[in-house]
Amino acid sequence: MAERILVRGGKVVTPEGVFPADVLTLGERIFAVGDGLPLNMADEVIDASGCFVLPGVIDPHVHIQLDTGIYQTRDDWEVGTKAAACGGVTTVLDFATQFKGQTLEEALENRWNEIDGKAAIDYGLHVMVTDLPAGEEDEIATLSRLGAPTAKVYTTYRPNYYMDDDQLLRTFKAAAKHDVMVMVHAENDAIVSAATERLIQAGKTDLRYHGDARPMLAEQEAAHRVAFLAAEANARVYVVHNSTARTSEILAEARGKGADVIAETCPQYLILDDSLYRGEHPEWVILQPPLRPKGQGDRLWELLAQGVVSTVGTDHCDYTLEQKVATMEFPTTPGGIPGLETSLRLMYTHGVVAGRISLSKLVEVMSYNPARIFGLYPRKGTIQPGSDADIVVYDPEPEETITASRLHTIGGYTPYEGMKVKGAIKTVLSRGMPVCVNGEFTGQVGRGRYVERRIEL
Ligand SMILES: [Zn+2]
């Protein structure tokens, strides 16, 4: 591996702006950023002329090799992180599930064992907390001690993940005490369960009814309640995958009153809409929360541009098409779509090229903010001396068409099939090593490291 790589002649993008600069790496870190760095300083030169030089994407919300207790994706960490690398993602934050009877430390250890030797890029872990008995809440301190200071909880999905309001409040209080941020999947369980049950009773289990089973109000109400409880507990809460504009607005109102709440959305809620449930391939878009009517995405773009929504994560989930079409009924179809490998090009095309967000904003919501919010900054999430050399060279000129056959995921489909994107990922460096060149994986399986994170509340 070249010790010193000079990324030459490109335009570096940071949240502050876009400026012409060369970037020189030394080993795993960025050594210098500046205009006209001398060629003789490098062992290898990457020509970035005409290209943007972005900090590697940090996807704060992915599910590689997922076992929900009911469904299992068929990918593994090699498949998932190769796909990530080829999508310009240099760090993924995934989840360790606490299965019943396990301590939080055991949950993390199990996940480390699954990943060990397989990751091609760096990764961090959140822990899905499912069992925090009254009186033992301080166990959550384990998460900050082990560099995984983010707990994930659910207000729905009985019986494996669901937390009632008392459990939520206790978790929030414990998290606030031990410098842990809580990520919440917010959907009102009673509304979702009743709507689903009514559809089943009426025989409406076809995939086209998926969206009807999970109304927008269910998400909005849960986000509202979660923000209220977060403020009561003085906790920092991150509400994942906002699928409706009002969800993010409710969180912004709560922030205005002092609640420490953060909003995430996903490319699918910005770019796709619920007309796809009545289209040819509804199985491609079975996910929770479901896609929403078209205007929601437009409004979410505005909220992203305004900083009301802070981050974009993909909620990546690589179920196979075979699993997606097994029953063709929404209550028994695994929810989740692949997204890791396509997010950067889609966000560039539909966001930057379409004039909805600036390039700096793209970098802010896909690298800088995830790094800051999840305790990775300034090691990751920026291009500056001393930071990890996680870099994407993005050529804005080519036009490509997204198609499943060219992706590294194994599901055999993408909900963005046939969609045109502007720009191509030319080179991706992960800690100074080229892991993807012109769409081909060039990295090393097993080189990815667990990144210890730290959050201060
Ligand atoms: Zn998720």
Boltz pocket constraint, residues with backbone or C-beta under 6 A from the ligand:
constraints:
  - pocket:
      binder: B
      contacts: [[A, 61], [A, 63], [A, 315]]
      max_distance: 6.0
